[in-house]
Amino acid sequence: MYDYIKRIVSATLALVLLAVGLPDSAFANAHPHERPDALKYLDQATYIRNMAVRAHIGGDNRRWKMQMMTMGDRRFLFQGGIPKGDVIEVTDPLNPVVVNEDAFVGRQIQLAYNADLGKWILMTGAAPPLIKATTEFPHGKYDDPGAAERVKNHEGLRGVRFFDATDTYNIKPLSEFSTDLGDPNRKLQTGGGTHRDYYDGGKYAYLDAAPDDSFTHQESPVRIHTHGVMIVDVSDPAAPRHVSHWWLPGQRADEQEEYKAWREHGDGESFTGLHGAFHVPQKLENGGKIGVSPWGSLGVFIHDLSDPTAPKLLGRFQGPYKPGGIAFHSVDVSRMDRGFVIGAPEALNPGCNEPFHHTYIIDVTDPANPREISTLPIPQPPAEAPYDHFCQKRGRFGVHNPPHLKAPGKADPNFTCYTFFNAGLQCYDISDPEYPSISAYFIPPQGGDLDVPGSYTRNTDNVFVEWDRKLIWTATDTGLYLLTSPELGDPVLEALPVTEWNLADLNQVAD
């Protein structure tokens, strides 16, 4: 039965790829093997349009997520890493300096100013490792008989860590919180820990979490658990307290009837569960009521958080059924004042060995009935590139991350960027959300080693925009780049105090 389902899914995906104009040869080889028409080398060229490189810090550990802390006119980028992250002073953006190397544990990071405490609080996530597809086990957990047990027996924290980051040169651990609600010091904990979380410096943190091993209705080959959202009271970051956990009925092992009703039931490909916690445009304690979150193939969810002990589902946007990848990986809520959010996917397999998922601009003026406005255009290779489609370039092709939400200045209403793995950084004109267009791009040299397949698959991974200084930081496997673009406006290349943040009640007292 499983083989039959796989044949149907593969045929469907091939038709989908043809429909969006991607080569049907994408399925000539199954993941993790490269396409037969792939480049025989890693492309070391740089391609750039309507952008300029202003600074660069090298290193293959520079592609991870970024957050910003400010003190007066001084600015510090916190960048997660494996196993530890760094602090980079970017007050003089043309001369970024690593001022605290290996400063904290964790690469999934959230940083915000807690006005009640008068401190900058850093939160990082912890989880068992994902299951990797290999030549021996090309379909991850479905081929690998030991995958589930390795995840369940993984030792260490499954949850979040909190730090006092006020002194950038001496970041102090405050606490650890296990999402299974047990003692965080135990070697063996249960569930999936956390992956992508959200913290705004207020009373609550929002965790992407599976608290125990009953959350098993995850179709994706790379995960054992399916996550829901956990809300945690962090009024005292040294002593976090569980508030609630919400999941879609059908995610748990004992919710079989609800699970059978899903379109994804048993397909062995779709990512079914939360992939990034609630993004809350306004702090709940300041009158906010809405949380927006990406749930893979299950869609973009809009929740009523008026009572954080009992979140309520208000609305749901679900794209077309395309098993494979992560249909909704992130949601950009920075333009909700214009009535829309942007829901983006994540490509997982190299060589386009999965369907292409679009990035949707979604009308949320009626939270109960979100609807599609448009999709962002698919990038095309520069004319001078040695390939006709990014599927032929080594690595993943597809959207990954928008600009990080918590940033100095207000997000430009007409301009945004998305990291696109092997297609670099792609920037969009969204002045008319019905007709978005690509306005600029930067494709850096490809890092990694051709003899080590996993080393070159992610290339351009993260982006952080200082909206007030009109500076773009993009994190890649060949280093951290500072970019400017006339599409964003004239840059400010000197120190500048922050007068406002992207979210109105974020970091209000810090400066």
GULOVEX-489369 format. One record per residue: residue in one letter; x, y, z of N, C-alpha, C in turn. Coordinates in steps of 0.02 Angstrom, whole numbers, plus 50000, padded with zeros to 5 digits. Layout:
AXYZXYZXYZ;...
END
This chain:
M500424994050000500005000050000500435006350000;Y500965006250042501405012050046501735013449978;D501975008049944502295009049879501805011849828;Y501175009549833500665012249787500565019649799;I500505021549862500425028649878501015032749853;K501625030049863502225033649841502215034749765;R501985029649726501955030349653501465035849634;I500885035949667500375041049652500655048049669;V500975048649727501255055049748501785057449699;S502235052949678502765054949632502485057349566;A501975053849541501665056049478501335062849486;T501005063849542500685070249555501195075849559;L501755074649593502265079749600502575081549533;A502675076549491502945078049425502485082749385;L501835081449388501355085849355501375092849385;V501445093349451501475099849484502075103749459;L502665100449455503255103849433503185106349361;L502875102349319502765104549251502305110549249;A501815110649294501335116049295501645122749313;V502165122649355502495128849374503105130349332;G503235126149282503775127449236504445124849257;L504475120149306505095117049326505215110749286;P505825108849275505975103049233505685096649261;D505385092449217505115086049241505665081149259;S506275082349236506845078049253507035078549326;A506685082849364506815083249435506735076549469;F506345072149440506225065649471506605060049438;A507105061849398507525056749368507925052949421;N508125056249473508465053149529508105054749593;A508035050149636507715051249700508215054449749;H507955058649792508365061449846508695055849885;P509325056249905509755062249903510225062649843;H510115058849791510555059049733510445065349693;E510975067849663510915073849622510595072249554;R510315077349523510025076849457510575075149406;P510405071549352510915070049302511165076149265;D510765081549263510985087649228511265092849277;A511425090849338511705095549387512415097549367;L512605103649387513295105749376513775100749407;K514335099949376514845095249401515325098649449;Y515155104749469515575108549515515125113349554;L515405116349607515045121449645515205128249615;D514695132049600514765138349565515055143649613;Q515645146149597515985151049639515885158249616;A515465159149566515345165949541514855169649586;T514875176349583514405180649616513965183949564;Y513305184049576512835187249531512445192449572;I512395198549545512085203849584511725208649538;R511145210949560510755215849523510435220649572;N510525227149560510225232549601510425231949674;M511015229349687511275228749755512035229849753;A512315231149811513035231849817513265228649882;V513835225049879514145222249938514575227549971;R514435228950036514805234150072515285231350124;A515165225350149515615222350199515495214750199;H515975211150227515935203850227516355200950284;I516065196250321516425192150369516395184950345;G516965181850333516975175050307516825169850360;G516755163650337516655157950383516025154150366;D516075147350369515505143150352514995142550408;N515145145550467514665145550522514295152250526;R514265155750471513955162450469513265162450436;R512955156650426512325156650390511715156350437;W511825156650502511285155450549510885161750564;K510355160950604509885166250618510185172050657;M509905177950647510155184050677509615187750715;Q509815191050768509395195650807509825201750824;M509505207350841509895213450854509745216150923;M510275218450956510245221951019510565228851010;T510275234051041510555240751036510645243851104;M511165247851110511305251851169511505258751147;G511045263751155511185270351127511255269851052;D511815272051024511915271450952512325265350933;R512485261050982512865254950968512385249250949;R512585245250900512165239750876512565233350874;F512235227950896512555221350899512105216150866;L512375212550818512045206850790512215200650831;F511705197250855511795190650885511665185550831;Q512125181050821512045175950770512135169150801;G511605164950794511645158150819512175154150783;G512355148450811512865144250780512875137350810;I513265132950781513335126150804514055125150827;P514175123450892513665122950944513495129550978;K513895134850965513795141151000513755146950952;G513425152350975513345158250935513795163950956;D513835168950912514285174650922513905181150927;V514255186250952514005193150953514465197250908;I514165200950860514535204850812514325212150819;E514795216650833514615223650835514605226450765;V514045229750748513955232450680513795239950684;T513995243150738513895250350744514175254050684;D514795252250666515085254350602514965248650554;P514445249050512514255243250471514795241150421;L515215245750402515735244050354516315240250387;N516325240050452516855236650489516545232350545;P516165227250528515875222950580516425219150618;V516335218550683516845215450726516525210350772;V516785204250772516555199150820516835201050888;V516385202950935516615205251000516535199951054;N516155194651041516085189251089515955182851051;E516485178851044516435172651006516215167051053;D515805162451026515535156851066515215159551130;A514785164451122514505168151178513925164651212;F513575160251176512985156951203512855150551164;V512465146151194512285139751163511635140551124;G511645138351060511025138151022511065142050957;R510705139550906510675143150841509975145650826;Q509455143050859508775145650853508695150950907;I508755157350889508815162650939508245167650935;Q508075170350993507605175951000507885180651053;L507885187151039508185192151082507725198151086;A507585200451147507155206351156507295209551223;Y507115215951228507215219751290506615218851335;N506735216851397506215216151447506205222551489;A505705226751478505685233251511505585232551586;D505195227551607505075226651679505725224951716;L506155221151684506785219251715507355224051699;G507265228051645507805232451622508385228551594;K508235222851560508765218551534508585216051465;W509095214751426509015211151363509025203751378;I508505200251356508435193151369508505189351303;L508945184351304509055180051247508745173151261;M508375170551213508095163851217508345159651158;T508585153651172508805149151119508465142451126;G508375138951070508015132651070508465126651073;A508175120951092508545114651096508085108951076;A508335104351036507935098851010508385093050989;P508105086950983508495081550953508655083150881;P509175080150853509355081550783508825078850735;L508755082150678508315079750626508595073350594;I508165069650562508365063550527508585065550457;K509165063350437509435065150372509335059450322;A509165061450261509155056650207509865055050186;T510005048850174510665046650153510595042050093;T511155040250062511135035650006510845028950028;E511015026750089510755020450116510025020950133;F509815026850162509125027850183508855034250150;P508695033950085508515040050048507855043050071;H507425039250105506785042050127506755042550203;G507325044450232507355046150302507075040850349;K506615042850391506355038450443505985032450415;Y505725032950353505355027450324505815021850301;D506435023350288506925018350268507365016050325;D507495020550372507985019550425507635016450486;P507765010050499507395006750554507585009250623;G508155012550631508365014950696508235022350708;A507925025850660507845033150664507445035250725;A506865032150735506425034150790506755033150858;E507085027650867507405026350931507985031050944;R508365032850892508905037650902508635044350925;V508075046550897507775052850918507535052350990;K507175046951006506905046151073507455045451126;N508025042651107508565041551154509085047051154;H508965052451117509435057951115509465061451183;E510055062251210510125065251276510195072851272;G509975076151324510055083351329509385086951329;L509425093551335508835097751341508395097451279;R507745097051290507245097951238506795103551260;G506935109651237506565115451260506925121851243;V506985126451291507305132851280507765134751338;R508265138751320508715141651370508615149251371;F508675152151430508635159451437509295162151464;F509495168051436510115171351456509975178751469;D510365181651514510405188851521510955191251474;A510755194751420511225196951369511375204451374;T511205207651430511285214851436512015216951427;D512475213051456513185214151446513405209551389;T513505212451331513655208451271514305204551278;Y514735206851323515375203551331515355198051384;N514795197551419514725192551473513995190351477;I513795185951433513105183651429513015178151481;K512515179151525512435174751584511825170251577;P511915163651586511335159051587510855160651644;L510205160451630509695161651680509315155351698;S509115151451648508715145551662508675141151600;E508435134951611508245130451558507535128051571;F507165127251518506465125051522506355119251475;S506135113551502505995107751461505265107851439;T505145106851375504465107051349504055100951369;D504375095851398503975090351425503785091651497;L503955097651522503755100251587504085096551645;G504595092651631504975089351684505605093151701;D506025090151742506655093151762507105093951701;P507295100151685507705101151625508415098351630;N508615096251690509285093451699509325085951685;R508745082751673508765075651656509145074451590;K509515068951587509855067251525509365065551470;L508845061651487508375059351437507685062551448;Q507465066551399506825069851401506395067451343;T505775069251341505315066651291505075072151243;G504795069951187504525074651139505045077351091;G504855082551054505275085151002505655091451020;G505605093751083505935099951101505635105751062;T506045110751045505795116351006506235117350944;H505945120750895506325122050834506365129550821;R505815132850806505815140150794505315143350841;D505545147750883505145150650936505085158250926;Y504685161350970504595168650967504555171451038;Y504925176851049504925180351112504985187851099;D504535191851129504515199051116504725203351175;G505005200151227505215203951285504665205151336;G504065202751322503505203651366503395197751413;K502765196751429502595191651478502655184651451;Y502555183851385502495177151357503025175551304;A503215169251302503595166551247503165161251213;Y503255160451147502845156051107503305150851074;L503225144551094503685139351075503375134551024;D503765132650977503605127550927503805120850959;A503315117050987503495111551032503035105451026;A503335099651033502975093351044503185090851113;P502755091151163502975089751231503095082451247;D502805077851208502915070751223502885066651159;D503005060151166503065055851108502405053451079;S501845056151104501195054551075501045058751013;F501435064051001501325068350943501695065350883;T501375060450851501715056250802501455056850731;H500905060450719500625060650652500975065950610;Q501615064750600502045068950560502245064850499;E502015067150440502145063450378502865064350354;S503175069950369503845071550342504355066150359;P504775064150310505295059150324505835061450372;V505895068050385506455070550425506285071750498;R505655070750517505445071850586505035066150612;I505115064650676504715059750710504085063050739;H504165069050767503625072450803503285077750761;T502655078950777502285084550749502155089550805;H502345095850793502345100850846501705105050846;G501515107250906501015112450915501335118450947;V500935123250969501205129251001501125128751077;M501665130351112501655130651185501775137851206;I501345140351250501415147151277501705146551347;V502215150551360502585150251423502605157151454;D502465157551518502515163851555503245164951573;V503535170351546504235171851560504305178651594;S503805180351635503855186451675504515186551713;D504705180551737505355179551767505725174451724;P506175176651679506515171951635506945166851673;A507085168151736507455163251776507005157651800;A506345158351793505875153251816505275153051769;P505355150751706504795150551659504255145751683;R503615147251666503055143151686502605141551627;H502405135351620501955133251567501275136451574;V500995138851519500325141851518499835137451480;S500015135451419499555131351379499935128151321;H499605123251291499865120051231499275118751184;W499325121051122498785120051074499055116151015;W498645111350990498815107650931498185106450890;L498265104750827497705103250785497475096150798;P496835095150813496605088250823496805083750765;G497095078150782497355073550732498105072650737;Q498435077150773499165076750778499405071150825;R498995069450875499205064450924499005057450903;A499355052650930499245045650912498545043250927;D498235045850981497565043550998497005047550964;E497195051950916496705055850879496645053350808;Q496545046850802496575043450738496015045550691;E495425046450716494865048250672494965055250641;E495195059950682495335066650655495895066350604;Y496405062350620496975061650574496765058750507;K496315053850507496085050750445495735055750399;A495465061150428495125066150388495595071050353;W496225071050371496705075550339496825073350267;R496915078050222497115076350154497815073250152;E498225074650202498915072150205498975065150235;H498425062450258498435056150295498805050650257;G499375048350285499745042750259500155043950196;D500255050450175500615051450112501375050750119;G501635050850181502345049650191502805055150166;E502535061050151502945066450123502805073250155;S502175074850168501995081650189502255083150259;F502435089450270502625091750336501985093850371;T501785090150422501145091150456501265093150529;G501265099550540501355102150608501635109150606;L501685112250664501935118950669502675119250651;H502865124350613503575125550598503755132750613;G503625134950670503775141750690503215144150733;A503365146350791502845147950839502425153950818;F501915155450859501505161250846501925167550841;H501805171450789502065178250787501495182850808;V501635186850859501125190950891501295198250877;P500935201550831501115208350811501105213350869;Q500685212150919500665216450978500655212151041;K501045213951091501075210151152500385209251183;L500245203351208499585202051237499445206551296;E499955207851336499855212051395499735219351377;N499865221151314499745227951289499125228351245;G498705223251247498085223351209498075218951147;G498645215751130498645211251073498205205251083;K497925202751029497465197051033497595191750980;I498025193250932498095188950873498785185650871;G498805179250853499415175750838499355172450770;V499875172850729499885170050662500465165150657;S500345159350628500865154150630500835149650568;P501415146750548501445142250490501445134950512;W501015130950482500925124050502501065119250445;G501575120650406501745116150351501175115350302;S501045109150282500505107750235499825109350265;L499785109550332499145110850364498915118050354;G499375122650335499185129450318499465134750364;V499225140850354499365146550398498755147350444;F498885147450509498355147950559498345154850590;I497755157350603497655163550640497275161850703;H497565163550761497265161950825497055168150864;D496525167350902496325172150952496675170451017;L497095175051041497485173951102497235178251159;S496605180351157496325184451210496415181151278;D496345174551278496475170551338497055165951322;P497665167651342498255163551323498235156551354;T497805155451403497735148651430497325144251385;A496965147151338496525143251293496495146451224;P497045145951184497035148851116496455145951075;K496165150151031495615148050989495785149250916;L495665144350874495785145050802495255149450771;L495475155050739495015159550706494945158050632;G495515157150598495505156150526496105152050504;R496045149450442496565145050416496605145850340;F497215146750316497335147050244497755141050224;Q497495137050178497845131150155497955131650080;G498575130650059498725130749988498535124049956;P498695123249891498545116949857498945111149886;Y498685105149877498995099249905499595097249863;K500195097949891500825095949858501255092349910;P501215085849915501625082249965502365083149953;G502735084750007503445085850003503635092950023;G504255093950047504465100450070504065102650130;I504095109150145503695112250198503285117750166;A502645116550157502225121250120502205128150152;F502165128450219502205134750254502695134050311;H503255137550304503815137250350503855143350394;S503655149150368503695155450405503125159950383;V502945164750427502445169750411502725176550431;D502745181150384502955188050397502335192250413;V502295194550475501705198450498501845205850501;S502405208050473502615215050481502185219850440;R501765217250396501345221650355500595220450367;M500435218250426499735217350442499355223950442;D499725229550451499385236050446499145237450375;R499425233850326499185234350257498675228850241;G498515224850291497985219850282498215213050257;F498885211950254499105205450230499715202850268;V499815196350264500415193050288500705189350228;I501335187150235501665183350182501865176550211;G501575171350184501715164550206502185161050157;A502765158850183503285156150140503435148850157;P503665144950108503835137950118504565136950134;E504785130750136505495128950137505595122850093;A506075123450047506275117650008506745113350051;L506655106750049507055102350090507565098250050;N507385096249989507815091749951508215095549898;P508835093449886509225096449832508965094349764;G509145098349714508985096549645508255096549628;C507835100049667507115100449654506785093549656;N507025089149698506715082649707506115082949754;E505665087449739505045088349777504655093849740;P504015094749756503635100049722503875106949743;F503785111749699503935118649715503335121749750;H503445124549810502925127949847503005135449838;H502455138749823502455145949814502445149649881;T502645155849878502585160549934501975164749923;Y501515164649971500855167849962500805174450000;I500545179449967500315185450000499575184250017;I499415184650082498775182350107498395188150139;D497805189450115497365194650143497085192150210;V497225195950264496985193950331496535199350361;T496245203550318495805208650345495205205650381;D494995199750359494505195750396494865189650422;P495085189750486495495184250511495155177450506;A494495177350505494135171050500494145168150430;N494305172350380494295170050310494905172750272;P495495170750289496085172950251496045170350179;R496285174450132496235172450062496865174550024;E497005171049970497585172549928497495178949890;I498005183249892498045189149850498465187649788;S499065184749799499515183249744500065178649771;T500525176749726501125173149745501735176849719;L502285176349756502905179549734503185176049673;P503465179849625503745176749565504325172049582;I504405166949539504955162149547505585165049516;P506145165349553506765167949525507005163849465;Q507315167449418507625164349360508375165649362;P508785161049338509515162149339509715168249298;P510235171749319510505177049277510735174349209;A510715178549159510895176249092511595173449089;E512045176049131512745173849129512875167549170;A512375164849204512475158849245512555152749201;P512935147649223513065141649182512515136349189;Y511905138449201511345133749207510705137349185;D510225133449163509595136249137509065136949191;H509145133249244508675133449299509055131949363;F508835134949419509175133849482509145126549504;C508685122649475508665115449490509305112049469;Q509645114949420510265111949395510875113849437;K510795118849479511325120949523511315116549586;R511885114749610511915110449669511555113749729;G511215109649768510895112049829510145112649822;R509855115649874509135116749875508955123049834;F508365122949805508085128849772507395130049800;G507305135849831506655137649859506745142649915;V506185145649935506195150749988506385147550054;H506715151550097506835149450165506585154550216;N506915160450220506745165150273506615172150248;P506125175650279506025182850268506495186750314;P506505193350309506885197250358506625195950429;H507075195350476506865194150545506415199650570;L505895197750607505345202250623505555208050668;K505965206650718506135211750767506765215450744;A506655221350715507205225050685507115232550695;P507665236450695507605243650702507245246850643;G506815251750657506445255050605505825251150585;K505405254250545504805251150519504945247750452;A504675241750444504775238250381504525242450323;D504925242750270504725246450211504085243350183;P503565247250170502935244350147502975241350078;N503485243350039503505241349969504075236549951;F504485234749999505095231049985505175225450036;T505355219450012505535214050058506035209550023;C506365205350062506855200550036506715193650064;Y506895188650026506865181750049507505178050031;T507785174350078508335169850061508045164050021;F508445161749972508195156949924508695151249913;F509085149649966509585144449963510045145449903;N510055140949853510545141649799510395147449751;A509805150449758509655156449718509815162849756;G510165162349811510405168249847509865172049884;L509935178549885509445183049915509045186249859;Q508395185549862507945188349811507515193649844;C507505199649814507135205249842506545207049797;Y505995209149828505365209949793505065216949803;D504785219449751504355225349753503645222949767;I503375224749826502705222749846502245228749854;S502415234249818502005240249823501285238849802;D501195234449752500545231949734500535224549751;P500235222549806500265215549826499935210749777;E499525213249731499235208949681499735207349625;Y500245211549617500725210649563501445211649589;P501685207349634502375208149658502875206449603;S503475209249609503995207949559504675207749592;I505145204349561505835204149585506185210649566;S506465214049615506775220549603507525220549611;A507805215549645508525215149657508695208149679;Y509335206249671509555199849698510305199949711;F510515195249753511215194149767511315186649775;I511725183749732511875176649734512615175849748;P512805173849808513515173549826513845167249800;P514505166749805514845160549789514575154749832;Q514565148849804514305143149838514835139949882;G514695139049946515165136049991515115128549993;G515515125450036515495118250045516005114650003;D515935108050004516395103549969515975098649928;L516115098149864515725093849820515715086649843;D516245084549878516285077649903515895076549967;V515615081949996515215081550057514525084350041;P514045080050019513415082649991513035087550037;G513015086350101512635090850145512945097550156;S513565098650134513925104650149513735110650105;Y513405109450050513275114850002512535115649986;T512105112650026511395112550008511005118850027;R511275122850074510865128350101511105135250079;N511695136150058512005142150032511775148550067;T511215151750044510985158050074510395156550119;D510465157850184510015154950234509595160050271;N509875165850289509525170550332509645177750310;V509175182150328509235189150311508965193350368;F509325198850383509115203650433509175210650403;V508645214550407508645221250379508595226450434;E509075230950436509015236850478508615241950437;W507975242250449507545246450408507705253850414;D507925256050474508065263150483508715265250448;R509215260750446509835262450413509855259750341;K509335256250320509275253650252509865249150234;L510005244650281510555239850274510285232750276;I510565228550234510345221650229510925217050246;W510835212950298511325207950317511075201150294;T511465197650254511255191050233511775185850252;A511535180350281511965175150310511995169150263;T512605167350243512715162250192513255157350215;D513345151950177513875147250194514565149650170;T514605155550141515255158650127515345165150167;G514935166050218515035171650263514425176150269;L514505181250310513985186250322514135192350279;Y513655194350238513735199950192513295205850213;L513575211850207513185217950213513025220450143;L512375221550129512155223750063511755230250069;T511775234150017511325239850010510995239349942;S510425242849936510065242749872509705249349862;P509745252249803509355258349790508605257049794;E508405250749788507695249149795507445250449866;L507895249949915507725251249985507835258450004;G508285261949968508425268949982509155270050001;D509345276350011510035278050027510215275450097;P510775271750103510955268850167511245274050215;V511195272650280511535276450332512125272150355;L512735274550344513325270550356513705272650419;E513375276450461513675278350525513215276250582;A513455277150643513065275450702512415279550703;L511875276250725511225279550726510815276650783;P510585280750831510145278150884509485275750854;V509195270750885508555268050863507995272350893;T507555274850851506985278750874506335274850874;E506305269550834505725265150834505935258250809;W505535253250827505645246450803505075244250759;N505185238850724504695236350676504015235050708;L504025232550769503405231750807503345237450857;A502765240250862502675246650897502875246350970;D502745240751005502895240551076503495236151092;L503945235551044504545231551054505125235851077;N505485233651128506105236851150506025244351163;Q505465246251191505295253251197505775257151242;V506005254151293506385257751344507135256851335;A507325252451290508015250451286508475256151268;D508255260851228508705266051204508515272851233;
END
